[in-house]
Amino acid sequence: MNELHYISTAPLKIATVYRILEQQSPLALSPEAIDAIEHSYAYLHDKLASAKKPIYGINTGFGSLCDTSISAKDLAQLQENIVVSHACGTGPTVPPDIVKIMLLLKIQSLSYGYSGVHLQTVQRLIDFYNHDLMPIVYQQGSLGASGDLAPLAHLSLPLLGKGYFHGPKGPLAAEIVLKNYDWMPITLAAKEGLALLNGTQFMSAYGVNALIKSYRLMYLSDMIAALSMEAFNCNNSALDAMIHLVRPHAGQIKTAERITAFIADSQMALEPNKKVQDPYSFRCVPQVHGATKDTISFVHNTFHTEINSVTDNPLVFGAADKIISGGNFHGQPLAFGLDFMAIAMAELGSISERRTYQLISGTRGLPAFLVQNPGLNSGLMILQYTAASIVSQNKQLATPASVDSIVSSNGQEDHVSMGANAATKCDQILNNVTTILAIELINASQAMSFRNNHATSDFLTSVLRAFREDVPLVDQDRIFSTDIQQAIDFLEHLNIDPDELF
């Protein structure tokens, strides 16, 4: 059995989430988390028993119905009703790996002891996680403000024996799955439905997943750019540390250092026949890739704060003897972060496509379209078209979602973040960037085959050797969509030391 990860009140790092997922670590509650959950639940129910005033979402309706009182005998039904009525998701389903992060983050948030939920509710979510039972959640339906209501409702339905899990051959009815595990449906107590639905775990899970992807793509973009710089016979003076130390943006310095390390023992780098200057897509890699790194660093801080926060409503502060209704569920910080990430990562694809364009241009001693007998063979001509079309799609997808808003809940929720739309758009951009980088890698590796008398670095040679096992050299025209998919698979499965990523 893999090593347990104990949910606690200690900060959860993005790198820790990556490790938990990579090692498939099961979850368990730490004693301090159990104590926090139980104290919060006990305080809430003691308070409810003596309450003389309405407490939002506990003995009142929701949203614009917040002034409608609910009798004590209907409180459990109230909580179940909010879950089933808010399960209004539609569109494509959320990938199970992102649902898994949603579960992890919801468990983490509820375990801080400010939500008033029953211990068995949190434990059942852990059971779902540990048995790899991923509820079916839909991408569309959240405004990113009053919590990710619709997605989190679908995440929570199986607690009640409703909804569906992902199965190997299609949806599995939660009612049947619970019977198979001899689990009784949970009867939600006061506030539990609201605690489950109010929260930012849809946006947060997409954001954490996007950050993990982004760190990997930033590394790959540096690696592939280094190979393209070698193939294009670039003047490496643009990597000189003195340039970057007088404009000391951290990402710029890191990019220059990383690429310098990638080509450290290259004989090609020592060739005297260099142009005085190279096109910006090569010469300004440290500045452009570095700006992306600095943006991702800002976004990382935003999401680190968020996944260590409590974002439901109202919040239970037992020690202060207060139950306070506020707006921690509003996704504005995440919407901004996801939009910033989308823009920054789209630029990695944009500059990558420009390097691809330069490589096939028939300059620097390379044949047009990187193929023998151009004319008879179109070579890699249309791969650049494909990259260009995806870059343009990314420009459209990078239009910020966070500048939008729309009124809902009869005017009660009159400003929303649209962070959920930012999340799904960002995810699509990252998938697109992977494809664009795969196309650059095909072109750069092909261009290197025309540099037979020149040796690149040991590191890049090892990358080329591994890539050639998956994607053969192009000697004549063939169906290149196969090459693109093989190159994508190569990048997605390339083993990278986590210390190089975080």
GIWONOR-V402564 format. One record per residue. RES is the residue in one letter. SS is DSSP state (H for helix, E for strand, - for the rest). BURIAL is I if it has 9 or more other C-alpha atoms within 8 Angstrom, else O. D_FIRST is the distance of its C-alpha to the first C-alpha in Angstrom with 2 decimals. Layout:
res->RES ss->SS burial->BURIAL d_first->D_FIRST
res->RES ss->SS burial->BURIAL d_first->D_FIRST
//
This chain:
res->M ss->- burial->O d_first->0.00
res->N ss->- burial->O d_first->3.82
res->E ss->- burial->O d_first->6.54
res->L ss->- burial->O d_first->8.43
res->H ss->E burial->I d_first->11.86
res->Y ss->E burial->O d_first->14.54
res->I ss->E burial->I d_first->17.51
res->S ss->- burial->I d_first->20.58
res->T ss->- burial->O d_first->24.23
res->A ss->- burial->O d_first->23.79
res->P ss->- burial->O d_first->24.64
res->L ss->- burial->I d_first->22.09
res->K ss->- burial->O d_first->22.84
res->I ss->H burial->I d_first->22.99
res->A ss->H burial->O d_first->21.19
res->T ss->H burial->O d_first->18.34
res->V ss->H burial->I d_first->18.21
res->Y ss->H burial->I d_first->18.18
res->R ss->H burial->O d_first->15.26
res->I ss->H burial->I d_first->13.20
res->L ss->H burial->O d_first->14.25
res->E ss->H burial->O d_first->13.95
res->Q ss->H burial->O d_first->10.38
res->Q ss->- burial->O d_first->9.54
res->S ss->- burial->I d_first->8.43
res->P ss->- burial->I d_first->8.54
res->L ss->E burial->I d_first->11.74
res->A ss->E burial->I d_first->13.27
res->L ss->E burial->I d_first->16.92
res->S ss->- burial->I d_first->18.19
res->P ss->H burial->O d_first->21.03
res->E ss->H burial->O d_first->23.58
res->A ss->H burial->I d_first->22.59
res->I ss->H burial->I d_first->22.84
res->D ss->H burial->O d_first->26.17
res->A ss->H burial->I d_first->27.46
res->I ss->H burial->I d_first->26.74
res->E ss->H burial->I d_first->28.33
res->H ss->H burial->I d_first->31.34
res->S ss->H burial->I d_first->32.05
res->Y ss->H burial->I d_first->31.93
res->A ss->H burial->I d_first->34.16
res->Y ss->H burial->I d_first->36.63
res->L ss->H burial->I d_first->36.97
res->H ss->H burial->I d_first->37.79
res->D ss->H burial->O d_first->40.16
res->K ss->H burial->O d_first->41.85
res->L ss->H burial->O d_first->42.10
res->A ss->H burial->O d_first->43.77
res->S ss->H burial->O d_first->46.52
res->A ss->- burial->O d_first->46.78
res->K ss->- burial->O d_first->50.33
res->K ss->- burial->O d_first->49.70
res->P ss->- burial->I d_first->47.62
res->I ss->- burial->O d_first->44.15
res->Y ss->- burial->I d_first->43.17
res->G ss->- burial->I d_first->40.59
res->I ss->- burial->I d_first->40.20
res->N ss->- burial->I d_first->43.58
res->T ss->E burial->I d_first->45.09
res->G ss->- burial->I d_first->44.70
res->F ss->- burial->O d_first->42.95
res->G ss->H burial->O d_first->44.39
res->S ss->H burial->I d_first->48.15
res->L ss->H burial->O d_first->47.93
res->C ss->- burial->I d_first->46.98
res->D ss->- burial->O d_first->50.28
res->T ss->- burial->O d_first->49.79
res->S ss->E burial->I d_first->48.95
res->I ss->- burial->I d_first->46.59
res->S ss->- burial->O d_first->47.25
res->A ss->H burial->O d_first->44.77
res->K ss->H burial->O d_first->44.37
res->D ss->H burial->O d_first->43.21
res->L ss->H burial->I d_first->40.59
res->A ss->H burial->I d_first->37.56
res->Q ss->H burial->O d_first->39.21
res->L ss->H burial->I d_first->39.89
res->Q ss->H burial->I d_first->36.22
res->E ss->H burial->I d_first->35.30
res->N ss->H burial->O d_first->38.33
res->I ss->H burial->I d_first->37.35
res->V ss->H burial->I d_first->34.02
res->V ss->H burial->I d_first->35.62
res->S ss->H burial->O d_first->38.75
res->H ss->H burial->I d_first->37.01
res->A ss->- burial->I d_first->34.84
res->C ss->- burial->O d_first->37.39
res->G ss->- burial->I d_first->35.31
res->T ss->E burial->I d_first->36.51
res->G ss->E burial->O d_first->36.35
res->P ss->E burial->O d_first->33.39
res->T ss->E burial->I d_first->29.91
res->V ss->- burial->I d_first->27.60
res->P ss->- burial->O d_first->24.94
res->P ss->H burial->I d_first->21.51
res->D ss->H burial->O d_first->20.02
res->I ss->H burial->I d_first->22.70
res->V ss->H burial->I d_first->22.22
res->K ss->H burial->I d_first->18.62
res->I ss->H burial->I d_first->20.19
res->M ss->H burial->I d_first->22.79
res->L ss->H burial->I d_first->20.36
res->L ss->H burial->I d_first->18.71
res->L ss->H burial->I d_first->22.24
res->K ss->H burial->I d_first->23.66
res->I ss->H burial->I d_first->21.08
res->Q ss->H burial->I d_first->21.82
res->S ss->H burial->I d_first->25.55
res->L ss->H burial->I d_first->25.69
res->S ss->- burial->I d_first->23.87
res->Y ss->- burial->I d_first->26.75
res->G ss->- burial->I d_first->28.83
res->Y ss->- burial->I d_first->31.81
res->S ss->- burial->I d_first->31.28
res->G ss->- burial->I d_first->31.95
res->V ss->- burial->I d_first->29.20
res->H ss->- burial->I d_first->27.79
res->L ss->H burial->I d_first->24.37
res->Q ss->H burial->O d_first->23.42
res->T ss->H burial->I d_first->24.23
res->V ss->H burial->I d_first->21.82
res->Q ss->H burial->I d_first->19.09
res->R ss->H burial->I d_first->19.81
res->L ss->H burial->I d_first->19.51
res->I ss->H burial->I d_first->16.01
res->D ss->H burial->O d_first->15.33
res->F ss->H burial->I d_first->16.83
res->Y ss->H burial->I d_first->14.76
res->N ss->H burial->I d_first->11.31
res->H ss->- burial->O d_first->12.65
res->D ss->- burial->O d_first->14.19
res->L ss->- burial->I d_first->17.58
res->M ss->- burial->I d_first->19.93
res->P ss->E burial->I d_first->23.45
res->I ss->- burial->I d_first->26.36
res->V ss->- burial->I d_first->28.25
res->Y ss->E burial->I d_first->31.49
res->Q ss->E burial->I d_first->32.69
res->Q ss->E burial->I d_first->36.15
res->G ss->- burial->I d_first->37.33
res->S ss->- burial->I d_first->36.59
res->L ss->- burial->I d_first->39.43
res->G ss->- burial->I d_first->37.12
res->A ss->- burial->I d_first->38.99
res->S ss->- burial->I d_first->38.61
res->G ss->- burial->I d_first->34.90
res->D ss->- burial->I d_first->33.36
res->L ss->H burial->I d_first->34.63
res->A ss->H burial->I d_first->34.39
res->P ss->H burial->I d_first->30.98
res->L ss->H burial->I d_first->29.45
res->A ss->H burial->I d_first->31.24
res->H ss->H burial->I d_first->29.54
res->L ss->H burial->I d_first->26.14
res->S ss->H burial->I d_first->27.05
res->L ss->H burial->I d_first->28.75
res->P ss->H burial->I d_first->25.75
res->L ss->H burial->I d_first->25.56
res->L ss->H burial->I d_first->28.96
res->G ss->- burial->I d_first->28.09
res->K ss->- burial->I d_first->30.02
res->G ss->- burial->I d_first->29.48
res->Y ss->E burial->I d_first->27.05
res->F ss->E burial->I d_first->23.58
res->H ss->- burial->I d_first->23.09
res->G ss->- burial->O d_first->22.53
res->P ss->- burial->O d_first->22.36
res->K ss->- burial->O d_first->26.05
res->G ss->- burial->O d_first->27.32
res->P ss->- burial->I d_first->27.27
res->L ss->E burial->I d_first->25.69
res->A ss->E burial->I d_first->27.70
res->A ss->H burial->I d_first->25.82
res->E ss->H burial->I d_first->27.86
res->I ss->H burial->I d_first->26.54
res->V ss->H burial->I d_first->22.86
res->L ss->H burial->I d_first->23.15
res->K ss->H burial->I d_first->24.84
res->N ss->H burial->O d_first->22.16
res->Y ss->- burial->O d_first->19.58
res->D ss->- burial->O d_first->22.37
res->W ss->- burial->O d_first->22.59
res->M ss->- burial->O d_first->26.09
res->P ss->- burial->I d_first->27.43
res->I ss->- burial->O d_first->27.74
res->T ss->- burial->O d_first->31.33
res->L ss->- burial->I d_first->31.80
res->A ss->- burial->I d_first->33.76
res->A ss->- burial->I d_first->36.26
res->K ss->- burial->I d_first->35.30
res->E ss->H burial->I d_first->31.79
res->G ss->H burial->I d_first->32.85
res->L ss->H burial->I d_first->34.51
res->A ss->H burial->I d_first->31.61
res->L ss->H burial->I d_first->29.31
res->L ss->H burial->I d_first->31.94
res->N ss->- burial->I d_first->33.51
res->G ss->- burial->I d_first->31.43
res->T ss->- burial->I d_first->30.99
res->Q ss->H burial->I d_first->27.44
res->F ss->H burial->I d_first->28.69
res->M ss->H burial->I d_first->30.66
res->S ss->H burial->I d_first->28.08
res->A ss->H burial->I d_first->25.24
res->Y ss->H burial->I d_first->27.64
res->G ss->H burial->I d_first->28.75
res->V ss->H burial->I d_first->25.40
res->N ss->H burial->I d_first->24.59
res->A ss->H burial->I d_first->28.12
res->L ss->H burial->I d_first->27.80
res->I ss->H burial->I d_first->24.75
res->K ss->H burial->I d_first->26.77
res->S ss->H burial->I d_first->29.86
res->Y ss->H burial->I d_first->28.53
res->R ss->H burial->I d_first->27.55
res->L ss->H burial->I d_first->30.92
res->M ss->H burial->I d_first->32.83
res->Y ss->H burial->I d_first->31.45
res->L ss->H burial->I d_first->32.19
res->S ss->H burial->I d_first->35.63
res->D ss->H burial->I d_first->36.51
res->M ss->H burial->I d_first->35.42
res->I ss->H burial->I d_first->37.35
res->A ss->H burial->I d_first->40.31
res->A ss->H burial->I d_first->40.49
res->L ss->H burial->I d_first->40.70
res->S ss->H burial->I d_first->43.36
res->M ss->H burial->I d_first->45.30
res->E ss->H burial->I d_first->45.38
res->A ss->H burial->I d_first->46.44
res->F ss->- burial->I d_first->49.15
res->N ss->- burial->I d_first->50.47
res->C ss->- burial->I d_first->50.14
res->N ss->- burial->I d_first->51.81
res->N ss->H burial->O d_first->48.98
res->S ss->H burial->O d_first->51.21
res->A ss->H burial->O d_first->49.72
res->L ss->H burial->I d_first->46.54
res->D ss->- burial->I d_first->48.49
res->A ss->H burial->I d_first->46.94
res->M ss->H burial->O d_first->50.38
res->I ss->H burial->I d_first->50.55
res->H ss->H burial->I d_first->47.35
res->L ss->H burial->O d_first->47.98
res->V ss->- burial->O d_first->51.14
res->R ss->- burial->O d_first->49.23
res->P ss->- burial->O d_first->46.06
res->H ss->- burial->I d_first->43.76
res->A ss->H burial->O d_first->40.26
res->G ss->H burial->I d_first->38.97
res->Q ss->H burial->I d_first->42.07
res->I ss->H burial->I d_first->41.67
res->K ss->H burial->I d_first->37.99
res->T ss->H burial->I d_first->38.83
res->A ss->H burial->I d_first->41.71
res->E ss->H burial->I d_first->39.72
res->R ss->H burial->I d_first->36.83
res->I ss->H burial->I d_first->39.24
res->T ss->H burial->I d_first->41.30
res->A ss->H burial->O d_first->38.26
res->F ss->H burial->I d_first->37.48
res->I ss->- burial->I d_first->41.05
res->A ss->- burial->O d_first->41.64
res->D ss->- burial->O d_first->42.71
res->S ss->- burial->I d_first->44.25
res->Q ss->- burial->I d_first->47.69
res->M ss->H burial->I d_first->48.37
res->A ss->H burial->I d_first->48.22
res->L ss->H burial->O d_first->51.13
res->E ss->- burial->O d_first->53.39
res->P ss->- burial->O d_first->56.77
res->N ss->- burial->O d_first->57.49
res->K ss->- burial->O d_first->55.90
res->K ss->- burial->O d_first->57.27
res->V ss->- burial->O d_first->58.24
res->Q ss->- burial->O d_first->55.96
res->D ss->- burial->I d_first->53.28
res->P ss->- burial->O d_first->52.68
res->Y ss->H burial->O d_first->50.79
res->S ss->H burial->I d_first->47.69
res->F ss->H burial->I d_first->47.28
res->R ss->H burial->I d_first->49.16
res->C ss->- burial->I d_first->47.61
res->V ss->H burial->I d_first->43.94
res->P ss->H burial->I d_first->43.18
res->Q ss->H burial->I d_first->45.06
res->V ss->H burial->I d_first->43.64
res->H ss->H burial->I d_first->40.00
res->G ss->H burial->I d_first->40.26
res->A ss->H burial->I d_first->41.52
res->T ss->H burial->I d_first->38.51
res->K ss->H burial->I d_first->36.21
res->D ss->H burial->I d_first->38.17
res->T ss->H burial->I d_first->38.01
res->I ss->H burial->I d_first->34.24
res->S ss->H burial->O d_first->34.06
res->F ss->H burial->I d_first->36.09
res->V ss->H burial->I d_first->33.96
res->H ss->H burial->I d_first->30.77
res->N ss->H burial->O d_first->32.38
res->T ss->H burial->I d_first->33.29
res->F ss->H burial->I d_first->29.82
res->H ss->H burial->I d_first->28.25
res->T ss->H burial->O d_first->30.73
res->E ss->H burial->O d_first->30.13
res->I ss->H burial->I d_first->26.37
res->N ss->- burial->I d_first->26.98
res->S ss->- burial->O d_first->29.80
res->V ss->- burial->I d_first->30.65
res->T ss->- burial->I d_first->32.47
res->D ss->- burial->I d_first->33.29
res->N ss->- burial->I d_first->36.67
res->P ss->- burial->I d_first->38.20
res->L ss->E burial->I d_first->36.33
res->V ss->E burial->I d_first->36.16
res->F ss->E burial->I d_first->37.23
res->G ss->- burial->I d_first->37.28
res->A ss->- burial->O d_first->38.34
res->A ss->- burial->O d_first->41.28
res->D ss->- burial->O d_first->42.03
res->K ss->E burial->O d_first->42.04
res->I ss->E burial->I d_first->40.72
res->I ss->E burial->I d_first->41.65
res->S ss->- burial->O d_first->41.88
res->G ss->- burial->O d_first->41.55
res->G ss->- burial->O d_first->40.35
res->N ss->- burial->I d_first->36.99
res->F ss->- burial->I d_first->35.89
res->H ss->- burial->I d_first->38.41
res->G ss->- burial->I d_first->36.76
res->Q ss->H burial->I d_first->39.55
res->P ss->H burial->O d_first->37.63
res->L ss->H burial->I d_first->34.94
res->A ss->H burial->I d_first->37.64
res->F ss->H burial->I d_first->39.38
res->G ss->H burial->I d_first->36.23
res->L ss->H burial->I d_first->35.27
res->D ss->H burial->I d_first->38.89
res->F ss->H burial->I d_first->39.13
res->M ss->H burial->I d_first->35.95
res->A ss->H burial->I d_first->37.33
res->I ss->H burial->I d_first->40.64
res->A ss->H burial->I d_first->39.24
res->M ss->H burial->I d_first->36.86
res->A ss->H burial->I d_first->39.62
res->E ss->H burial->I d_first->41.73
res->L ss->H burial->I d_first->39.32
res->G ss->H burial->I d_first->39.96
res->S ss->H burial->I d_first->43.67
res->I ss->H burial->I d_first->44.22
res->S ss->H burial->I d_first->42.08
res->E ss->H burial->I d_first->44.36
res->R ss->H burial->I d_first->47.38
res->R ss->H burial->I d_first->46.17
res->T ss->H burial->I d_first->45.68
res->Y ss->H burial->I d_first->49.25
res->Q ss->H burial->O d_first->50.62
res->L ss->H burial->I d_first->48.94
res->I ss->- burial->I d_first->50.60
res->S ss->- burial->I d_first->53.96
res->G ss->- burial->I d_first->55.61
res->T ss->- burial->I d_first->56.12
res->R ss->- burial->O d_first->55.19
res->G ss->- burial->O d_first->55.95
res->L ss->- burial->I d_first->53.39
res->P ss->- burial->I d_first->54.61
res->A ss->H burial->I d_first->54.77
res->F ss->H burial->I d_first->51.54
res->L ss->H burial->I d_first->50.02
res->V ss->- burial->I d_first->51.23
res->Q ss->- burial->O d_first->53.94
res->N ss->- burial->O d_first->56.96
res->P ss->E burial->I d_first->56.43
res->G ss->- burial->O d_first->58.61
res->L ss->- burial->O d_first->57.87
res->N ss->E burial->I d_first->54.20
res->S ss->- burial->I d_first->52.99
res->G ss->- burial->I d_first->50.00
res->L ss->- burial->I d_first->47.60
res->M ss->H burial->I d_first->50.16
res->I ss->H burial->O d_first->48.44
res->L ss->H burial->I d_first->44.98
res->Q ss->H burial->I d_first->46.62
res->Y ss->H burial->O d_first->48.03
res->T ss->H burial->O d_first->44.57
res->A ss->H burial->I d_first->43.26
res->A ss->H burial->I d_first->46.36
res->S ss->H burial->O d_first->45.90
res->I ss->H burial->I d_first->42.32
res->V ss->H burial->I d_first->43.49
res->S ss->H burial->O d_first->46.15
res->Q ss->H burial->O d_first->43.71
res->N ss->H burial->I d_first->41.64
res->K ss->H burial->I d_first->44.84
res->Q ss->H burial->O d_first->45.32
res->L ss->H burial->I d_first->41.75
res->A ss->- burial->I d_first->42.02
res->T ss->- burial->O d_first->44.79
res->P ss->- burial->O d_first->43.47
res->A ss->- burial->I d_first->42.31
res->S ss->- burial->I d_first->42.62
res->V ss->- burial->O d_first->46.42
res->D ss->- burial->O d_first->46.50
res->S ss->- burial->I d_first->46.55
res->I ss->- burial->O d_first->47.71
res->V ss->- burial->I d_first->48.79
res->S ss->E burial->O d_first->46.80
res->S ss->H burial->I d_first->46.73
res->N ss->H burial->O d_first->50.52
res->G ss->H burial->O d_first->50.88
res->Q ss->- burial->I d_first->48.49
res->E ss->E burial->I d_first->45.93
res->D ss->- burial->I d_first->48.55
res->H ss->- burial->O d_first->46.59
res->V ss->- burial->I d_first->43.19
res->S ss->- burial->I d_first->41.12
res->M ss->- burial->I d_first->40.24
res->G ss->H burial->I d_first->37.01
res->A ss->H burial->I d_first->35.14
res->N ss->H burial->I d_first->37.56
res->A ss->H burial->I d_first->37.14
res->A ss->H burial->I d_first->33.37
res->T ss->H burial->I d_first->33.65
res->K ss->H burial->I d_first->36.51
res->C ss->H burial->I d_first->34.62
res->D ss->H burial->I d_first->31.71
res->Q ss->H burial->O d_first->34.29
res->I ss->H burial->I d_first->35.96
res->L ss->H burial->I d_first->32.81
res->N ss->H burial->O d_first->32.29
res->N ss->H burial->I d_first->35.96
res->V ss->H burial->I d_first->35.75
res->T ss->H burial->I d_first->33.10
res->T ss->H burial->I d_first->35.65
res->I ss->H burial->I d_first->38.51
res->L ss->H burial->I d_first->36.72
res->A ss->H burial->I d_first->35.86
res->I ss->H burial->I d_first->39.58
res->E ss->H burial->I d_first->40.56
res->L ss->H burial->I d_first->38.27
res->I ss->H burial->I d_first->39.98
res->N ss->H burial->I d_first->43.34
res->A ss->H burial->I d_first->42.62
res->S ss->H burial->I d_first->41.20
res->Q ss->H burial->I d_first->44.22
res->A ss->H burial->I d_first->46.59
res->M ss->H burial->I d_first->45.20
res->S ss->- burial->O d_first->46.29
res->F ss->- burial->O d_first->49.86
res->R ss->- burial->O d_first->49.46
res->N ss->- burial->O d_first->49.32
res->N ss->- burial->O d_first->51.22
res->H ss->- burial->O d_first->49.12
res->A ss->- burial->O d_first->45.76
res->T ss->- burial->I d_first->43.26
res->S ss->- burial->I d_first->40.64
res->D ss->H burial->O d_first->37.99
res->F ss->H burial->O d_first->35.29
res->L ss->H burial->I d_first->37.05
res->T ss->H burial->I d_first->37.90
res->S ss->H burial->O d_first->34.24
res->V ss->H burial->O d_first->33.61
res->L ss->H burial->I d_first->36.62
res->R ss->H burial->O d_first->35.60
res->A ss->H burial->O d_first->32.16
res->F ss->H burial->I d_first->33.84
res->R ss->H burial->I d_first->36.45
res->E ss->H burial->O d_first->33.88
res->D ss->H burial->I d_first->33.19
res->V ss->- burial->I d_first->36.59
res->P ss->- burial->O d_first->39.72
res->L ss->- burial->O d_first->42.92
res->V ss->- burial->O d_first->45.49
res->D ss->- burial->O d_first->48.69
res->Q ss->- burial->O d_first->50.04
res->D ss->- burial->O d_first->49.33
res->R ss->- burial->O d_first->46.44
res->I ss->- burial->O d_first->44.28
res->F ss->H burial->O d_first->42.60
res->S ss->H burial->O d_first->40.31
res->T ss->H burial->O d_first->38.09
res->D ss->H burial->I d_first->38.15
res->I ss->H burial->I d_first->37.25
res->Q ss->H burial->O d_first->34.17
res->Q ss->H burial->I d_first->33.08
res->A ss->H burial->I d_first->33.66
res->I ss->H burial->I d_first->31.62
res->D ss->H burial->O d_first->28.68
res->F ss->H burial->I d_first->29.18
res->L ss->H burial->I d_first->29.11
res->E ss->H burial->O d_first->26.08
res->H ss->H burial->O d_first->24.01
res->L ss->- burial->O d_first->25.62
res->N ss->- burial->O d_first->23.20
res->I ss->- burial->O d_first->24.30
res->D ss->- burial->O d_first->23.16
res->P ss->H burial->O d_first->22.10
res->D ss->H burial->O d_first->24.54
res->E ss->H burial->O d_first->27.25
res->L ss->H burial->I d_first->26.51
res->F ss->- burial->O d_first->26.20
//
